[in-house]
Every structure is written in structure tokens, then in C-alpha cells.
Amino acid sequence: MEKSYKEYLKNITTFVFDVDGVFTDGNVIITTNGEMLRKMSVKDGYALKVALSKGYNVCIITGGTNEGVKSRLRGLGVTDIYMGAHHKIDALEEYMDIYDIDAAHILYMGDDIPDIPPMKAVGIATCPQNAVAEVKSISNYISHINGGHGCVRDVIEQVLKVKGDWTSHFSATND
């Protein structure tokens, strides 16, 4: 019998996330001057800050290049952000090499075709409820929550709860 994904959560030390379709709902609003606007869940932001405060590694790998997204993530404390990453596996391998992280200790959340190679290379592949079928088919866990609506918090909270790090998080600051 195959193990439940929950049995692997205790090994996770590192979270790697895509942005569009994971932190956002994948929709953009384009202003008349061409600026693309996205919205992110503050619940995801809070969980991200808690994970960082507990010593977990967090890396963002996105094909996007929006400086507002980068500014939001940096404001939450994320320092490892790969933007304009069209071959996400290359960014993941570089990140793993820099920090000497074993792939088995990584949870990756993605939602679309470019996320498949890195998802196949890590310990736990996860996706939002509204990910594309190809991503869902290779995921160890499909969140019950859509991208942009708390799916990041869902996976972070599960890992931290398994490891006893969620209940003692109340000293984290607001996001």
C-alpha cells in the first residue's frame, strides 16, 4: 500500500511556490496604461511569515516579472525569488545547490504545465484545486482551495501542524 502524502510532511524543511495561479487566482487586471494587477490572499501571507519565522526555507519560482509581486514577497520576508524563470527546474536545481537541500525535503506547489518538471523532482508535489489536469495528475496532494484563496496556507499549515510548529506560532507579526 502506498503511503499517504501526510506521512512525508514531517520531512519537509523547504517550500517552493509558483506565483500566478498559486498565490494569485491566475487572473490579471490590465489597466489602461498596461499595468497588470494581481491580488493575493493575506492568509497565505500570514502562513508564509509563520513558516519563515519557524526556520523553514521558502523559495519562489515564477515565470512572471512583476515588481509588485516581488515587493510583496520580499515584504513578507522571502529572499529567494526567481523571476522570469521559464525553465523552472533549472531555478530549483540552482536553489537546491546553493543551500544544499535534499529534494526529498521540498514541497512544491504549482498549477500549470511549466511547474511539472520541478514538481516531479521534489519530495511532495502539490497544487491548488483549480490547477490544470496535467498538474493534478502528478500531484501527491491537491488542495481543496483554489489558487489565490488560501491554498498556500493550506499546505504550510499542514506541514507545520505535523511538525508541531503551527500551534506555537502566535508570536508572528501581522502581515
NORCOR-V235699 format. One line per field, one symbol per residue. ss: DSSP state (H for helix, E for strand, C for the rest). Layout:
# NORCOR-V235699
ss: ???
This chain:
# NORCOR-V235699
ss: CCCCHHHHHHHCCEEEECCCCCCCCCCCEECCCCCEECCCCHHHHHHHHHHHHCCCEEEEECCCCCHHHHHHHHHCCCCEEECCCCCHHHHHHHHHHHHCCCHHHEEEECCCHHHHHHHHCCCEEEECCCCCHHHHHHCCEECCCCCCCCHHHHHHHHHHHHCCCCCCCCCCCCC
